[in-house]
Amino acid sequence: MKIGIVVYSQTGNTMQVAEKLNEALTASGHAAVVERITAEQENTKDGVKVTLTHAPDASAYDMIYFAAPVHAFSLCPVMKTYLQAMDTLNGKQVACFVTQHFPKAWMGGNHAMRQMRDAIQKKGGSVVASGIVNWSAKTREAQIGHVVAELATASPVQV
Ligand SMILES: Cc1cc2nc3c(=O)[nH]c(=O)nc-3n(C[C@H](O)[C@H](O)[C@H](O)COP(=O)(O)O)c2cc1C
């Protein structure tokens, strides 16, 4: 089973969690590949066209993790653009997480997660697990541990 972790990360927080997820998957005998989405513009507002400079090919994987930051109380425009532009996710297991600065999920994380789930489901993907990391929360490290553990055990199909 091929597992991909497809990440957009502007300042490194989301990538840090993705690397921990990769370590957890490796420790449990899975081989995952971390791929980074890149774009010409980093700080785009909703509605402004994003040009992707690297859009990982999700068709290569049986299970895919998508990860991105919250921007302006929403899923960041780069991940939105990537998910809208990608091919089908039919038959794939998908899990996802977002990171956000504010300490509570209702401060953008929940909305971004709903947008991410909707975009994945529109492509035919089935979301088996998701998580939110609140970067400025005192419990951040515990949250990261919890999200990583949940997501790493989300795949019902073992390698
Ligand atoms: C343009 C922009 C808008 C942001 N808007 C929000 C927001 O609405 N709510 C929030 O909690 N954090 C917000 N953040 C903070 C990021 O979500 C947070 O720092 C995240 O962990 C960054 O992930 P990254 O390092 O992978 O890019 C924003 C950051 C940027 C650059």
Ligand as a Chemical Component Dictionary entry (heavy atoms), coordinates in Angstrom:
data_LIG
# 
_chem_comp.id                   LIG 
_chem_comp.type                 NON-POLYMER 
_chem_comp.pdbx_formal_charge   0 
_chem_comp.three_letter_code    LIG 
# 
loop_
_chem_comp_atom.comp_id 
_chem_comp_atom.atom_id 
_chem_comp_atom.alt_atom_id 
_chem_comp_atom.type_symbol 
_chem_comp_atom.charge 
_chem_comp_atom.model_Cartn_x 
_chem_comp_atom.model_Cartn_y 
_chem_comp_atom.model_Cartn_z 
_chem_comp_atom.pdbx_ordinal 
LIG C1  C1  C 0 -2.217 34.969 5.644  1  
LIG C2  C2  C 0 -2.385 34.192 6.928  2  
LIG C3  C3  C 0 -3.643 34.116 7.516  3  
LIG C4  C4  C 0 -3.801 33.398 8.719  4  
LIG N1  N1  N 0 -5.052 33.312 9.270  5  
LIG C5  C5  C 0 -5.238 32.572 10.415 6  
LIG C6  C6  C 0 -6.539 32.407 10.985 7  
LIG O1  O1  O 0 -7.549 32.886 10.482 8  
LIG N2  N2  N 0 -6.674 31.690 12.128 9  
LIG C7  C7  C 0 -5.586 31.113 12.758 10 
LIG O2  O2  O 0 -5.756 30.470 13.806 11 
LIG N3  N3  N 0 -4.341 31.240 12.226 12 
LIG C8  C8  C 0 -4.147 31.938 11.079 13 
LIG N4  N4  N 0 -2.886 32.049 10.517 14 
LIG C9  C9  C 0 -1.763 31.365 11.177 15 
LIG C10 C10 C 0 -1.453 30.004 10.566 16 
LIG O3  O3  O 0 -2.616 29.241 10.333 17 
LIG C11 C11 C 0 -0.567 29.182 11.507 18 
LIG O4  O4  O 0 0.562  29.906 11.899 19 
LIG C12 C12 C 0 -0.162 27.878 10.852 20 
LIG O5  O5  O 0 0.276  26.954 11.822 21 
LIG C13 C13 C 0 0.939  28.112 9.817  22 
LIG O6  O6  O 0 1.260  26.896 9.210  23 
LIG P1  P1  P 0 2.558  26.773 8.293  24 
LIG O7  O7  O 0 3.743  27.125 9.165  25 
LIG O8  O8  O 0 2.583  25.338 7.899  26 
LIG O9  O9  O 0 2.400  27.695 7.147  27 
LIG C14 C14 C 0 -2.692 32.769 9.336  28 
LIG C15 C15 C 0 -1.423 32.866 8.732  29 
LIG C16 C16 C 0 -1.272 33.578 7.550  30 
LIG C17 C17 C 0 0.106  33.664 6.919  31 
# 
loop_
_chem_comp_bond.comp_id 
_chem_comp_bond.atom_id_1 
_chem_comp_bond.atom_id_2 
_chem_comp_bond.value_order 
_chem_comp_bond.pdbx_ordinal 
LIG C1  C2  SING 1  
LIG C2  C3  SING 2  
LIG C2  C16 DOUB 3  
LIG C3  C4  DOUB 4  
LIG C4  N1  SING 5  
LIG C4  C14 SING 6  
LIG N1  C5  DOUB 7  
LIG C5  C6  SING 8  
LIG C5  C8  SING 9  
LIG C6  O1  DOUB 10 
LIG C6  N2  SING 11 
LIG N2  C7  SING 12 
LIG C7  O2  DOUB 13 
LIG C7  N3  SING 14 
LIG N3  C8  DOUB 15 
LIG C8  N4  SING 16 
LIG N4  C9  SING 17 
LIG N4  C14 SING 18 
LIG C9  C10 SING 19 
LIG C10 O3  SING 20 
LIG C10 C11 SING 21 
LIG C11 O4  SING 22 
LIG C11 C12 SING 23 
LIG C12 O5  SING 24 
LIG C12 C13 SING 25 
LIG C13 O6  SING 26 
LIG O6  P1  SING 27 
LIG P1  O7  DOUB 28 
LIG P1  O8  SING 29 
LIG P1  O9  SING 30 
LIG C14 C15 DOUB 31 
LIG C15 C16 SING 32 
LIG C16 C17 SING 33 
# 
